Amino acid sequence: MRCEGGVLNKPKNQHLYVPKSIIKNFVDPLASQKKVFSARKDRPNKVRNCSPKKVFTEGDVFTLHNERPENRYRVETYISRVENGFAAVYHKKIRPAVKRQECPALSANDLGAVILFFALQARRSLAGRGAAEDYIHSDEAVNDLTDDFIRYERKRYIGYGNIVLPGTYNNVRSCIALGLKRVDVKEMSAKAMLAQEDRTHPNSLSHELCRRGLTIGVIKNPTPKNSFVLGNNPIIEAGSGGSSNLKTNPEAERILPIAPDVGISLVGPTGSVSLISLEDISHIEELNLAVTKQSTEIVANNRELLESLGRSMWWERVAK
């Protein structure tokens, strides 16, 4: 704890960018204690063996400081509920089926839990927050909020920075632009995740994703070099390194590794679930390079894989 001005301040809450239920799947199977291997872009030539609680964290990412005390942790509560729903489906249905090399039988509720989890992760990651920050600082955001205010919702935007908004378009736009400079982007990003709750809302990401099916890609015989890594920007483009076995239609864009041998993608007809075998080692390597390139920290269940990726993507460049 720190003491400032005679007041004892509690340490920040450490929040995970990547769900705990996924990180736990990347634990070193040979270790006596639960440990993962981690490599970071800012620590060249070093792979550490650490607790799953020590990776992909940042203080107070999802705390709503501007809310009433009883509401400050509602984003964390919501994230936990979505994560627990996915974990139950994974451990009870997906993992056992994968071990039998069978396609899991998922109910509509099971599939909904997986889709909602995927949608939430898209906004929970560093990339998701970065996109929110880029938008808030753009002219597009100012124009959108100004148009909304003028047309429909004068009351909603009066609270930005305690500014009283004048009536003309240009004055409203100037005040909104000033108000956005004072906005806590972390807080806005966290609140945006609560919008996933309403899957029927046409602007909800999960509403769009619910029109798709689920494809589960499985590496049959994973080895230290032929397995997935997990990054703090974990969702990767299916065609990152060329053609993808998971890219079965033009909209099948992203893969989320959920274990060293399993990745999921929202691909296929609405409500469908399919299982495919990932046998192209070079393709797994390309996906791992892609997630390493877009991340600042990566995790795996073995040291050899991280050292290989570090040399390919980070360390040699730092040395230069």
N, C-alpha and C positions, 0 to 999 in steps of 0.2 A: 504493500500500500504506500501511497504518497501523502505527504502532509503539506497543504498549501494554505497559507493564511490562517493557520491554526485549525483548519478543517481537515479531517481524515477522509481521503477520497478512496472509494473502493476501486480495485482494478477493473479495467474494461472487461466486458463479457467477450470471450473469444468465440467467434462464430465461424462455421465451416462454409467455404464456397462449394465444396463437393460433399454430397451426403455421406454421413457416417456409415450408413448401411452398405454403400459401395466400397468405401475405403477399407472396411473390414474384410472384404473379399480378396484384397490384395496383400494380406498378411503373409509373411515368409513361412511356408509350410514346414521348414526344417528347424525353425527357431523354437526354443522351449517356452519363450514368452511371446506374446503377440507384438510383433514388430513388422514394420514395412521399410523397404529401402527407398530413399528419397534423394533426388538430385535437383539442384537449383541453378538457374542461369547465372546468378550473381555470386556463386561459390564454385569457381572453376576447379576441375580435377578433384572433386570431393563427392563421394557418395556416402550418405550417413544411414545408419540403421536406427530407427526411432519408433516411438509409440505412434499409433494411428491418430492420436489426439493432437500431435504436434505438426501436422501437415495441413496445408490449404486453409490457414486460419487468418483472421483479421479481427481487430477489436470492434465490437458494436456495429457490425454491418447491418443487422436487422432490428436494432433497437430504435423505437420511435420516441426520440427524446422530446418532441414537441407535443406529444399526446399526454393525456391524464395518466397518472401512475398506474392505474389499473389496466390501461390499454397499451402500455409501452412494449409489452412482450407478446402481443397478439400475433405478430408475424412469425415469431419463433414457434408459437403454439401451432399455428397453421402449417408451417413447414414440417414440424414433427408429425402431425397427423397424416399429411400426404406421404411422408417418408415411411411411416409405420405401415400404411396401407400397401405401399409397393413392396416393402420387405416381407410382409406376410405372403404376398403372391409369389415372390421370388423363391423364398425358402420352402414353401409348402407345395408349389406346383411347378415353377420353371426349373429350379435346380434338380429336383428328383427326375423330371422328364429328360433333362439334358443328360444326366448320368445314364439313363436307359437308352439314349439316342433316339428319343421319341419327341414328337411335337406336343407341348403341354395343352391340356384341355382347359381353356380359360372361359369363365362366364363373362357376361357383359360387364358385370361389376369389376371383375378382375382386370379385364382389358381397360376399363375406364381408369382404374387405379394406376396402371402402368402409363397410360397416355398422359394423365394429369401430372404424374411424377416427371415424365420427360419434358412436358411443357414448362413446369416449374423450374427445372434445372436450366433450361434455356435462358431464363431471366436471373437465376440465382448466381450464375457463374460470373467470372471477371468480365467476360465478353458481354454478357447481358447488362451489367452495370455500366460498362464502357459505352454501350450503345445508348443507354438512357442518358448518360452524361453528355454525349455528343448531341443528342436531340435537344436537351434542355438548353444548351448553349448555342443553339442554331437559330437562324432567322425563321426557319419553318415552325419551330415551337412558338415563337412570339406571334407569328401570323395566325397559327391555329388557335391559340388561346384568345387572341384579340377578336377573331371572327366569332368564336363561341360566346365570348362575353357580350359582344354587340348584339348577336342574334338571339341568344337563348338565356344565358345564365349570369346575369350581372352580379348576383349575390356571391357566386362561388369564388370569384377571383379578387374580391375586395380585400380579403385577408392577407394577400401577399405582401409581406413586409409592412403591414399596418398602413398601407397606402390607400387614400381615398381616390378612386378613379374618376377623372373628368369625363365629360360626355362625348367629345369628338373622337373620331377614329384615331387620328394621329396621337392625340394626348393619351388615349387608352393604351395604344400600342407602346408609347414611350414608358408609361408607368408599369406595364406588364414586363417590358424588357428589364427595367430596373428591379422589379420584384423578383424576376427569375435569377438575377445575379445573387440574390440573398437566399435562394432556395437550397436546402440541404439535399444534395443529389442522392446521398445514401438513403435518406428517409423516403424520398420519392420513389426510388427503385424498390425499396422494401414494400411500400404501399402498393406498388404496381403488381407485386406478386399476389396480393390478396384478391385481385381481379380474377385470378384463375379459379376462384371458388365457384363462380357462376359459369358453368360450362355451356349454358345455353345462350349467353350473351354474344351477339355477332362479332364484337370486337375482341373477344377473348381468344388468346392463342390456342387454348385447349379446345375451344369450340371448333376451330378449323381442323385441328389434329384429330378430333374424334371422328372425322370422316374417313380416316385412313385405317389400315390394318396394322398388324404387328409382325415384323420379321425378326427372328432370333437367329443370329449367326454364331456357330459354334466351331471352335478350333478342336478338331478331334483328338490330336495327340500333342498338346502344348509342351514346348521345351523352353529352356531359359531364353532362347533367342526367338522362339516362335510363340509369343503370347502378347497380349495387350498390355500397354502401360496406361496409366491414368494421369491426366494433367489437370492443373487448376482451371484450364479451359477445356473441359473433357469432351464436348460434343464436336465431332470432326466430320468434315465433308466426305461423303461416301466416295466421290471420285477424285479425292485429293491427289492420288498418285497414278491415276489411270482408270481403267474400267474396274468396276466393283461388282462383286457377286451380290451385294445387297442393293445395288442400284437397278431395280427392276422396272422403274418407270421414271419419267423426267422429274417428278416431284419427290422422289425418294432420295432425299438430300443428305441426311445426317445419321451418324452412328454414335451411340453412347456405349462405351465399354462399361459393363457392370461387374465383370470378373476377368481374371487373366485369360480365360478361354471363352468368354461370352460377350457379345455385343448386340445391342438392340437397335432397330430402326423402324420408324413408322411408315411402313411400306405395304402396299397391297390393298385389296378391296375392303370397304368398310366392314369392320367386325371380324375380319379374318385373322388367323394366327398361323404362321408357317415357320418351319425350322429348316435351315440350310447349313451345309457343311462348308467351312472355310479351309480350303486345302492349299491355296496358293501362298506359300511362305513369303514371296516377294511382295505380295499385296499387303500382308500384315505388317511387314517392315515399312512400307510406304505410309500406311495409316499411322504407325507409331512415330515416324518422322514428322508427319503432319501435325500431330498433337503436340509433339515436342517443340515444333516451330512456333506454335500459337500460344504456348504456355511459358510460365516462368518457373514452374516447379512440376516435376513429374515423379510418379510413384510406381513401383513394381514389386513383385514378390521375390525378385532375385537381383543381385548386384550386377551380374554380367550384362544383362540387358540394358540397364541404365548407363553403365560405362560405355557400351557401344554407341548408344544414342548421344551421350554427352560428347564423345569424340567427334561424332558426325555433325552435330548441330551447334554446340556451344563452345567446347573447350579449345578446339583448334583455332577458332575465330578469335577467342579471347587472347590466345598466345600470340597471334599476329598483331 
